[in-house]
Amino acid sequence: MAKHKPRTIIRLSQAPKTPKASQFLAHYFAMERPNTTHLFFSKGIIDFLLGFVIGILVGLIIAIMAAGTV
């Protein structure tokens, strides 16, 4: 017969219990998340100014090309 050794015991672990909805929401709202709303505003201004400058440059190039062909 095989002798019992502590290393050969297989322990069955229980599956972790799923949290209730109220517990989940409490933990979710307690998490600290970075506030990035200021990035949307500044990024919009930068995109607008960059597009404005590129539009003026493209308009000038088209005007110069049109003036040279006339």
C-alpha positions, 0 to 999 in steps of 0.5 A: 500500500502507498503511504500517505505523504503531505506533498501528494494531497491535492486540495480543491479550491473553491471558486471565488464568489462573484460580488453582488451588483451593489458591491461591484458598483461601490468598488467601481466608483471608489476607483481613482481615475485621471481627469482628462477632460482638459485634454479634449479642449486643448487638443481641439484648439490645436487641431483647429489652429493646425488645420487653419494654417495648413488651409491658408498655406494650401490656398496660397499655393493654389493661388500662386499656381493659378496666377502663374498659368494666366 
